[in-house]
Amino acid sequence: MAGIGGGPNDPEDKGFSFDPKSADAYILRDPQAFAMNIARAVENLGKAASEWLAPRERGEIPPTSTSPMSDVFQTLSDVAEYWMAEPQRSVEAQTHLLSNYFEIWQESLLRLSEQQGKAGEKKPQAGAKSGHKRFADNDWQANPFFDFLQKVYFATADWAEKMVTEADGLDERTREKARFYMRQVTEAMSPANFAFTNPQVFRETVATSGANLVKGMAQLAEDMAAGKGHLRLRQTDYNQFVIGQNIAVSPGKVIARSDLCEIIQYAPSTEKVFKRPLLIIPPWINKFYILDLNARKSFVKWCVDQGHSVFMISWVNPDVRHAEKGWDDYIREGIDFALGTIEEATGEQEVNAVGYCIGGTLLAATLALHAQKNDHRIRTATLLAAQTDFTHAGDLKIFIDEPQLAALDAHMKAVGYLDGAIMASVFNMLRASDLIWPYMVDNYLRGTQPPPFDLLYWNSDSTRVAAAVHSFYLRNCYLENNLAEGRMVADGKVLNLKDVTIPIYDLATRDDHIAPAKSVFEGAKPFGGSVEFVLGGSGHIAGVVNPPDAGKYQYWTGTSPVGDFKQWQQKSSVHTGSWWPHWQNWLEAQSGEKVGARIPGDGTLTPLCDAPGTYVLE
């Protein structure tokens, strides 16, 4: 992330060129001011601790609060057991690490001597990885202390990873979990994360006599209070965004409301619109406006400008009242409620539907249920980064097994929902080196404010998840893969995706860490009708929210999703830019004639309020 390091540096080109004068930047000039500021920083840290403790003492966060720590210890203990089982094996592992340390120490001593520079020799640096963006500050290589630290750190991290990959007797799931947890541990232990082992933070601490730590710990207390006992890690300047004013601003009306959602009808921008309306089903683990960030990035606005009558489901941010709302309720009071609302508003029974992420998973299940009920209102479906087969669901499966689900169910039963802060922390852990540690350093050690960024504002605007639907989703999809294997039950009926014969546009994104491309590809196979599978560039968000005017990324098209994903990629055709126009061409071929534009409120339904509605503000 920006702000963590200084300019780029290549030690292979520069060699070792430490200037003793630069050591002045690490010499404390005012010990008295520093001592006072450290005391103030500790006081602010105490306030943060109080903000963490208070809701637990009041019972607002029950002792059953879900935590993966027990699973972390158990998994890593399985790895340690292998290496400790035979003394010789353990000694060899330790000897390997110590020999690396000794090599680094010898090299550091050699580089400190004047002999190396005389002949212009440039020896390789054991353990150094100068290309790592969190170690870009010049002093990570130029200063012998920080140079030694970062090489020891990378040597240790590589050794720890090797301990996981070379441990025999582990089943593949345990090995995947161990690899993930070990990565979390080593990233947390990085010297870049601590004030006096990060050269940039060290210099700023000396320059300000510790004032940066005072401000940083104050911000930590504020973020702990904002999260009501959970750390709400600030990733942007929240004060720069107001929903409905400079974010989620596409004009429209809320025309219906259920306990679970509001239905937004957006105002047209063309004289004629496609006869068949477009219904968008976003995920309920985030708020819908990722698809309507601003006029330049808005998928909603772009669809409206292409001549679609766009309707959006805006899910409620659930609380204890919604604890028993399950998968069937989200189908009935969400998608089916929206379909009925659209018919009342437009007189049209047939719609095109778009489901994003878990919204696409729910849409796929709804289509299978509708097929059994001879309900043909949804005539085409678009799935955006949505999984229906969870065999290759990625690192999120690390958190889902019977013991962890039991603990999670106990927690949700106690409070009625899963707090959004817990969900946010899990997603951040999937990319901790980008989404956690750079912000921890900048916010709480350097005491800086992150710049405004609408995408990260949305990312931090987390929602709660109702207990019943979340438990059903995790068990039926991630744990048992029931939807793909024809065992999921909804509304008393066993669902089979082969019953879904309508045309489907299925988008995966190449670098997706939430819905991996291979997983989406496998999930496109079970459908009984034609599937247009497309692979977009970038990841789960940027790969989907990729307006054509930005001229970014690319997408791949090819044959129907059969066989091996890598083989499909090899035979596919690449196209520059956004997938949006390609999807529009596909949808136009399905949508038929056009009619006069529909104005929200002109039908039989009286608007309840302006878009973006009230549920999104909770």
N, C-alpha and C positions, 0 to 999 in steps of 0.2 A: 504494500500500500504506500501511497505517497506520504512523504514526511517521515518515514522510518529511517532511511539512510541518506547518505550524501550522494555525490556523483559516482558513476561507475568506475571500477578500478580493476585492472587485469594485472595480477602480480607476475604473470609470466613475461609481460612486456616491461614492467617497471622494476622487477627485482625487489630487493629489500632496501628501502630508502628512508629510514626513519630519521627525522630531523629532531634533535634533542630540544630545539626551541619549542616544538609543538607540545612538549611535556608541560609547558606553562599553562596550557588550557586545562590541565588536570590538577593544578595546585590551588588549594583553597586559600582565599585572600582574607576572608572575614569569618573566622571561626565562631565568633559570638553570634552574628546574624544567622549563620548556618545552624547553630545549636537551637536558637529560638524557632527557626522555621521547621526544624525536624520535630520539635515539640508540638508545634501547631499541626504539622502533618499527621503525627500520631493521634492528636486529639480528633482530627477529622476522620481518621481511620476508625477510631472508637465510635464515632457517630454512624459510620457505615455499618459497623458490627451491630450497633443497637437497632438500626433499621432492618437488619437481617433477623435479629433475635425477636424483636417485638411482636410481629404477627404470629410467630411460633408460640410465644408465651400466651398470647391471647387466644390461641386455638384456631386462628384463621388458616394456618398451614398445619395440617395434622401431622403427627409423628409417622403416619403411613406414607408421607410424601415420597414419591417415586424417585429412586436414584439408581444408576447403573453400577455404583461402586462395588457392591458385593460381587457382581458378575465380573467386573474388572479383576478383582483380587483372585477369584476362582480360576478365571481363564489364564491369567499370567502364572498362577501357581501350577497349573498343568504343564506349562512350558518349563518352569523352574524344576519341577519334579523330574523331568527327563534328564536335565543336565546334572542334577544332584544325585541321581540314582547310582551312578558309577563315579567314584572319586577321580579316576583317570580322565574321564570325559570332562568333569568339572575343572580339573587343573588345566587341561588343554585349552578350554575356553577362556579361563582367566589369563593364562599365559599369552594367548593370542592378543587379548586386549592390552595387557601390560607391555607387550613388545611394541605395539602400536604407539602407546604413550611414550615409551623410551625412545623410539625413532623420532617422534615429534620433538621431544626434549633435546635430543642430540642436534637435530636440524636447527632448532631455535638457538642453541648455543653457537653453532657454526655461523649462523647468519648474524649473530651479534659481533662476531670477530671481524676484524678489518680485512682478513685474508680473502673473503669471498669476492669482494668488489674489485680487487686488483686485476684479476684476469677477466672480469666481466662475466663470470660464470652465473648461470641461472639454473639452480637445482629445483626439481619438482618439490612441491609442498605437500607433504603427507596430510591427508585429511582436509585440505583446503578446498572449498567449493565457492570460488569467488563469484560465480554466476547467480548465486542465491540472492534474491532481491532484498532479503532482510539483513544481508551482510554486505551491502553495497558501500557503506561508509568507508572512506579511504583508510581510516585507522584500523580497520579489521585486518588489514595486511601490513600497513606501514608501522604501526605501533607493536612492539614485540609482545607486550602483555596481551592485547586483544587478539593478535595473530595466533598466539599460543592457545588462548581460550577457544577460539572458533575451530581450530584444527582438532583440539581434543574433543570438542562437542561433536563434530561430524564423525570422528573416528568412533566415538561411543555410540552414536545413533546408528551407524552402519553395523557395528558389532551387535547391538540389540536386535536389529532387524534380522541379522544372520542367525541369532539364537532362536528366533521364531521359525525361520524358513528351514533350518537344518534340524529341528527337533523331530525325531521320529516318533511314530505311534500316535500322533494327533489326527483326529478325523478332520476333514476339510473345513467343516464349519468352525471348529475350535481354532484351527489355524487362521482362518479369516478374521475371527474375533480377536485373536491374539495379535495379529498384524495390525489391526485397526487400533486396539487399545495401546499397543506399544508405540505406535505413531503419535497418539495423543500425549503419552507420557514424555516422549523425547521432544516433541514440539513445546510442551510446557516447560521443560528444563533448559530450553535454549538460552544461552547467555544474552541474547538480544532482548529477553523479557525482563531483565533486572537492571535497576538503576545504575549500579556501579560495575556492571559487566557489559554494558552497552555504551560504546564510546560517545555516541551522540547525546544520550541521556546524561552520561557522566559529565560531559562538558557543559551542558545546559544547567545541570544541578550546581556545578561549581560557579558558573557565571551568574546565576541568580541567587546564590547562597541558599539553595533549597526551596525557593519560592515556587518553583514548578511543582514540587511534591505537595506543597500546601494546597495549591489549586487543584492538583490531580486528585488528592484524597477527598477534597470537598466535592468534586464531581462524582467520585465513587459513591459518596454518601447520597448525593442527589439521585443517582441512577438506581441505587438500592431502594430508595424511598419510592421512586417512580415505578419500580417493579413490585412494590408491596411485599418485600421480603425475598424477591428473586432479583438478580442483577439484570437490569434492562440496559444492556450494553449499547451506548449511543454510537451510532454509525453515521449519523448526519446531524445537521442543525435542524432540529424539529420545529423551531420557531419560524422557519422560512416557508412552511407549508400549511395551508388551511384547506381541508376537504370541501369541495364545492366552490372554492374561490380561485385557486391556482393549481388544483389537482382534482381529478374526477369532475371535469367541467362540461362534458358534452350535454347539451340541453335535452331535457326530456321530463317525463312525469312518472311518479309512482302511481300505478293504476290499480294495484291490488296488494293485499298483505295477508299473510298467514302467520301462524305462530313461528314458522321456521324461515320465512323469506318475504321479501318485498319484490314485486315485479315492476321493473322500469321499462317504459316504452320511450324510445328516443325520438326526438323530432327529426323529420326528414330534411334533406338538403337538396333533393332532386324533385322535379315535377312528377316523374313517374317512378314507381318502385316495383320490384318483383312481386308477383301475386302471392307467392309463398313467403311468409315471414321467416325471420331468422331468430332462433332462441339460443342464447349463450348461457352455459351452465358452468360457472367458475368453481374452483375448489372452495370448500368451507373452512379449510384450515388457514386460509388467508382471505383478505377482503377483495372484492371483485375488481377494484379499480386498477389493478395491475394491467388490465386491458383498456384503461382510460386514464393514463397518467397525465397527459396533457395533449393539446391539439396536435403536436408534432409526432407523438409516439402512440396515439390512441388507435388501437385496433377497432374500437367501437366507431369512432368518427370515420375511419377509413371505410368500414363496411357501409355506414350510412351514405357516404359519398359515392359508393359503387351502386347505390340504388336499392339497398336492403331496408326493410322495416325491421329494426333491431329491437329485440326484447332481451333484458338481462335479469337473471336471478341474483338478488342481493341477499345472501344468507344472514340470518340473525347471529349475533355474537352470544352464544348460549350461556345460561347460568344454571343454577340448581333446579329451576323450574323445568328445564329441558332435559333433565338427567335421563329420562326413559325414552327419549326420542331416538328411534333406531333407524336402521337401513330402510325398512318399509316406509317409515314416516317421511324420510327424505325423498323417497320416490313419490309418495302420495301427496305430501304437503309441499313438495318442491317442484319436481318436473311435471307431474300430472296437474298440479294446481296452475303452473305456468301455461300449460297447453290449454286448459279450460279458459284461463284469462285471455289468452291470445284469440281464441275463438270468439269470446264475447266482444273483444275490442275491434276485431277485424272481420268477423264472419267467416274466417278461414279455418278449416279443420286440419289441413296439411301444413307442416312446417319443416324447415331445415334446422337441424340442431348442431351446436358446437359444444363440446365438453373439454375442459382444460384440467389436466392433472387428475386429482381424485374426482373432479366433476365429470371427466370423461369415463372413469371407471364406473361411476354411478349411472351415467348415460348408457353404457354398454349393458349393464345389468337390467336397466329399464327396458331397453330394446328387446332383450331376451324374454322378459316378462310380458311385454306387449305382444310379442309374437305368439305366445301361448293364449293370449286373450283376444287375438284377432284385432288388436288395436293398431291401426295403420296411420296414426296421425303424424308420426315422424317419418319423413320420406327419404331423407339423407342424414348421415351423421358424420361429423368431423371430430376426430379425437386428437387433441393437442398434448403431446408429451404425457400421454395417459397410458397406464399399464392395465392390461387385463390378464396377462400371465406373469406371475411374480417369481418364476424360477430363477431369473437372473436380475433380481431387484436391487442389487448393489449393497452398499454399506448400511443402509437403513435396516436391513435384515439382522444386523449385528444386535440390535436392541430388541429383537422379537424372538422369544422362545417361551416355552411353558412357564418356567420360573419367573421370568421378567414380566410376562403377561399377567400372571397371578398377582404379582406385586402391584402392577399398574392398575388392575381391576380393583384391588383393595383400596388403593388411593382414590380412584375415581368414585367408588361407592361411597367413600367418606365425604367427598365434597360435591359430587354430582357432575364433575367435568374435569378435563385436563386443562390446566392453566396454559395460556398462550406462551408464557415465558419459558415453560418447560419444553414446549414444542420448538420454540425459536432456538433454544440452546442445543437441542438435538440436531437441527438443520445446520446450525453454525459449526458444530463439531465435525460435520462431514467435510468442511473446508476450513479447519481451524487456523491454518497458516495464513489465510486470507481474511477470514471473517471474525476471528477472535483476537489473536495475539497482536496484530498491528494496532488494533484499536485499544487494547489494554495498555500498550506502551504509550501511544499518543495521548490518550485521554487521561490516564491515571499516573503516568510517570512524567511525561513531558508537560501535562496540564494544558494541552491544546484542544481546540474545538474542531471537530470534523467539518468539512465544507458541506453546503447543501447539495443533496442528490436525491431526486424524487424516487428513484428505484429503491434506495436504501431506506427512505422514509416509509415506503410501503412495506418493506421487509420487516421493519421494526414495529409496524402497526399490527401486532399479532392478535389472533383471536383465540378464544377458548374453544374446546371441542366437547360436545355432549358425550357423556359416559357411554351410553348404550351404542350409539353409532360408531364410536371409535373402537370399542371393544370388538364389535362385529367386523369392522373393516380389517383390523389387524389380524384377527384370527382367520377370517375367511379368505383373505387375500394373501397377506405376507406369510402367515404360518402354515395354512393348509392348501392354499392355491385353489380354492373351491370353484371360483368363477371359471377359470380356464379349463378345469377338469370336470365340469358339468355336475358339481355337487352343491353349489350355492342355492339356498332356499330363500325366496322372497315371496311374500304374500301367499304362503302355503304352497308354492310351486317350485319345482326343481328347475333351475335355469340352465339352458344350453345355448352357447353362443352360435352354434351351427344353425339355430333357428332364425338368426338375424340375416336376412337376405337382401336388405336395402343397400344401396351404394354407400361405401365408407371411404373417407379420406383420412389417412392415419399418418400423423406427423411425429417423427422422433427427432431428437437433436443430438448431434454427434458427441458433445462433451457434457451431457446431462449426468449429474451425480444423484439426482432424485429419481428419475425414471430413465435408467440407462438405455441407450439406443437398442442394444441387443434384446433387452427385455421387451421394449415396445414392439420390435420386429416379431419376436415370438408370439406376442399377444395379438398380432394382426392375423395370424394363421387360422384360428378356429372359426372365424366368421363364415357364414354360409353363402354370402354374396360376393360381389366384386369389391376388392380393396385396392385403393390407390395409395401405396406406401411411399412416403417422401422423407428424406433425411435432411434436416436443416443443419446449418453450421451453428457454432457456439453451444450454449447450454440451456438449462431448463427455463430460464427467463429470457435472456437476450436472444436466444434462438427462436423463441416464439414471438416476442415483442420486437419485431425487426421490420420497421416501416420501409417501403421501397425507396423513399426519398433519401434515406440514410446511406444507401449504396454500400451496405456492409454485408459481409459473410457470403455464403453461397448455399445452394441446396442441390440434392441429388435425386434423380428420378430413375426408375428402372422397371423391372418386371414385377409381377405379383409377388407378395412375400411368401416364398416357399424356399425350402432348403436352408443353407447356411448363410448367416448374416454377412460374413466376410466375403463370401462368393457373390452375394447380391451387390455389395459395395464395389467389388472389382468390375462388375459388368454394368454398373449404373452410369448415368450421364450427369456431369456436373454443370450447373448453371450459376452464373454470378448474381449476387443480390438476394432480394427477399423472396420467400416462397409465397407471399400473399397474392401476387397476380396469378401465379400458377393455380392456386386454390380457387381464386375468383373465376378463372376460365372453367375449371372443373365444375364449380357450383352453378355457373350460368347454364351449362349444358343440362343440369338437372332441374332448373327452376322455372323454365317456361315463360309464359307471357308476363307483361307488366300492366299495372293498373295505376290509377291516380294515387298520389302520395297520401299517406294516412297521418293525420295530425293527432297526437295524444289528447284524449278527451273528447274527440269528435264522435266516438262510438257510444255504446250504451254505458260505459264505465266512467264514473266521475273521478278525475284525478284526486289523489289523497294529498300529494305534496309535490314539490319540484324534485327532480333528480339532483343529487344522488340518493335522496331518501334519508330515512332516520336510522335504519339498522346499521348502516355503514359508520355512523357517528359514535356507536356504543363502544 
